Amino acid sequence: MKSEELLRLEGIKKSFGPNEVLKGIDLNAGKGKFITILGASGCGKTTLIRVIAGLEEAGEGKIFINQRDVSKDEPDKRNVPMVFQNYALFPHMTVEANIGYSLRLRGVKKAEISRAVAEVLELVRLGGFEKRMPSQLSGGQKQRVAVARALVNRPPILLLDEPLGALDLQLRRQMQIELKRLQEQLGITFIYITHDQEEALTMSDSVAVMRNGLFEQIGSPHEIYSRPLTSYVARFVGNANILMGFGECIAVRSEHVVFSEMSSATGIPAKIVSRSFAGGQIRYTAFMQNGEEISACHQGTDLFMENGRELRVSWSPENAIPVKDTG
């Protein structure tokens, strides 16, 4: 066992009636790491972090925090707070009262609560907001208060259940930077769940791609993107073509597909069937001679080819990644 290990999951299973949601989850999370569980809706990721928090009881398996088995502990004994997408702030309480609520329940003195609240508000860059009501805050400010409330007890682990899902794109990207800054500054382990691949790749030290109650692959963002093990991971993280007619199942990222003229000596004959303009890039779909569909993404707008154009497509050998076909 590595000394820096903070959280360990062993064989976690969970069912709701006949529906098996978690099918045997194993995970190790080190101290001060940003771990993202990435998956589509219904894959079991929210159930998993609720099990870690103690809000759901696992049917099988064990949970260790700091090498202690907490599988049967109540949530308040685990000290692993959770930040939700809907903020879950008390509307009738000020920012200060919301953040200090758990400290008051523990009987902490008022002066200490005020100090702790002021300190954590500075961390989330909301100093001076103590007396405001939730209705006086923007969506991003509410999310910061929710994070501050979770951090006020300085937990070793913070669980985040798609916390940025309700924010607009620009604010979501700003909050990604803020969350990563906080995580690095405090040295807390974040377990973050999302269906957004950009969030996962941008913030994480490690990404666990989840599908149907199991992890399909765990690795660094670079490993997950550049060396997916399965066709599902290749498609879900980024835009990859899964091609079967080349002796094995391979994944080729759209940005690695090269167009050339039909007169070229290399490449597979293909015909463009659709195109779309996406800001600084153009996305194409083509059908190759063997009947397989392939997508390409080209930066810039100078290469704008019409539908029906016949050409050749190719890619370099190092960009053809062998993957297991998992659908």
ChimeraX attribute file (.defattr): number of C-alpha atoms within 10 A of each C-alpha:
attribute: neighborCount
match mode: 1-to-1
recipient: residues
	/A:1	6
	/A:2	7
	/A:3	9
	/A:4	11
	/A:5	17
	/A:6	20
	/A:7	22
	/A:8	19
	/A:9	19
	/A:10	15
	/A:11	17
	/A:12	23
	/A:13	22
	/A:14	24
	/A:15	15
	/A:16	9
	/A:17	7
	/A:18	6
	/A:19	8
	/A:20	14
	/A:21	20
	/A:22	25
	/A:23	17
	/A:24	16
	/A:25	19
	/A:26	16
	/A:27	14
	/A:28	14
	/A:29	20
	/A:30	18
	/A:31	17
	/A:32	20
	/A:33	20
	/A:34	25
	/A:35	25
	/A:36	28
	/A:37	24
	/A:38	26
	/A:39	26
	/A:40	15
	/A:41	12
	/A:42	13
	/A:43	20
	/A:44	21
	/A:45	28
	/A:46	19
	/A:47	21
	/A:48	24
	/A:49	21
	/A:50	17
	/A:51	20
	/A:52	29
	/A:53	26
	/A:54	23
	/A:55	14
	/A:56	15
	/A:57	20
	/A:58	22
	/A:59	15
	/A:60	16
	/A:61	15
	/A:62	19
	/A:63	24
	/A:64	18
	/A:65	20
	/A:66	15
	/A:67	13
	/A:68	11
	/A:69	14
	/A:70	18
	/A:71	20
	/A:72	13
	/A:73	13
	/A:74	14
	/A:75	17
	/A:76	11
	/A:77	11
	/A:78	19
	/A:79	18
	/A:80	24
	/A:81	23
	/A:82	24
	/A:83	23
	/A:84	18
	/A:85	16
	/A:86	16
	/A:87	18
	/A:88	12
	/A:89	19
	/A:90	14
	/A:91	11
	/A:92	11
	/A:93	15
	/A:94	19
	/A:95	29
	/A:96	23
	/A:97	21
	/A:98	22
	/A:99	30
	/A:100	25
	/A:101	16
	/A:102	17
	/A:103	19
	/A:104	13
	/A:105	8
	/A:106	8
	/A:107	9
	/A:108	12
	/A:109	10
	/A:110	12
	/A:111	9
	/A:112	12
	/A:113	21
	/A:114	15
	/A:115	12
	/A:116	19
	/A:117	26
	/A:118	21
	/A:119	16
	/A:120	22
	/A:121	25
	/A:122	13
	/A:123	18
	/A:124	19
	/A:125	15
	/A:126	17
	/A:127	13
	/A:128	12
	/A:129	18
	/A:130	18
	/A:131	11
	/A:132	14
	/A:133	19
	/A:134	20
	/A:135	11
	/A:136	12
	/A:137	14
	/A:138	11
	/A:139	18
	/A:140	17
	/A:141	17
	/A:142	20
	/A:143	25
	/A:144	23
	/A:145	28
	/A:146	23
	/A:147	26
	/A:148	28
	/A:149	27
	/A:150	24
	/A:151	27
	/A:152	20
	/A:153	18
	/A:154	17
	/A:155	15
	/A:156	21
	/A:157	27
	/A:158	23
	/A:159	24
	/A:160	22
	/A:161	22
	/A:162	18
	/A:163	23
	/A:164	24
	/A:165	15
	/A:166	15
	/A:167	16
	/A:168	11
	/A:169	11
	/A:170	8
	/A:171	13
	/A:172	17
	/A:173	15
	/A:174	11
	/A:175	19
	/A:176	16
	/A:177	13
	/A:178	17
	/A:179	17
	/A:180	15
	/A:181	15
	/A:182	16
	/A:183	17
	/A:184	15
	/A:185	11
	/A:186	14
	/A:187	15
	/A:188	20
	/A:189	23
	/A:190	27
	/A:191	24
	/A:192	26
	/A:193	24
	/A:194	22
	/A:195	21
	/A:196	16
	/A:197	18
	/A:198	13
	/A:199	20
	/A:200	26
	/A:201	20
	/A:202	13
	/A:203	21
	/A:204	21
	/A:205	17
	/A:206	22
	/A:207	27
	/A:208	23
	/A:209	26
	/A:210	22
	/A:211	20
	/A:212	17
	/A:213	22
	/A:214	20
	/A:215	22
	/A:216	17
	/A:217	18
	/A:218	20
	/A:219	17
	/A:220	18
	/A:221	21
	/A:222	13
	/A:223	14
	/A:224	22
	/A:225	21
	/A:226	17
	/A:227	18
	/A:228	24
	/A:229	21
	/A:230	22
	/A:231	22
	/A:232	20
	/A:233	25
	/A:234	24
	/A:235	18
	/A:236	18
	/A:237	22
	/A:238	16
	/A:239	17
	/A:240	24
	/A:241	21
	/A:242	26
	/A:243	20
	/A:244	12
	/A:245	11
	/A:246	7
	/A:247	7
	/A:248	13
	/A:249	17
	/A:250	22
	/A:251	28
	/A:252	27
	/A:253	23
	/A:254	20
	/A:255	16
	/A:256	18
	/A:257	19
	/A:258	15
	/A:259	19
	/A:260	16
	/A:261	14
	/A:262	16
	/A:263	9
	/A:264	12
	/A:265	9
	/A:266	12
	/A:267	17
	/A:268	17
	/A:269	20
	/A:270	24
	/A:271	20
	/A:272	20
	/A:273	15
	/A:274	16
	/A:275	18
	/A:276	12
	/A:277	12
	/A:278	12
	/A:279	9
	/A:280	9
	/A:281	16
	/A:282	19
	/A:283	17
	/A:284	21
	/A:285	19
	/A:286	25
	/A:287	18
	/A:288	18
	/A:289	12
	/A:290	10
	/A:291	10
	/A:292	14
	/A:293	17
	/A:294	22
	/A:295	22
	/A:296	22
	/A:297	20
	/A:298	19
	/A:299	13
	/A:300	13
	/A:301	13
	/A:302	9
	/A:303	11
	/A:304	15
	/A:305	14
	/A:306	13
	/A:307	14
	/A:308	12
	/A:309	15
	/A:310	19
	/A:311	19
	/A:312	22
	/A:313	22
	/A:314	15
	/A:315	17
	/A:316	10
	/A:317	8
	/A:318	8
	/A:319	16
	/A:320	18
	/A:321	21
	/A:322	18
	/A:323	20
	/A:324	16
	/A:325	16
	/A:326	10
	/A:327	9
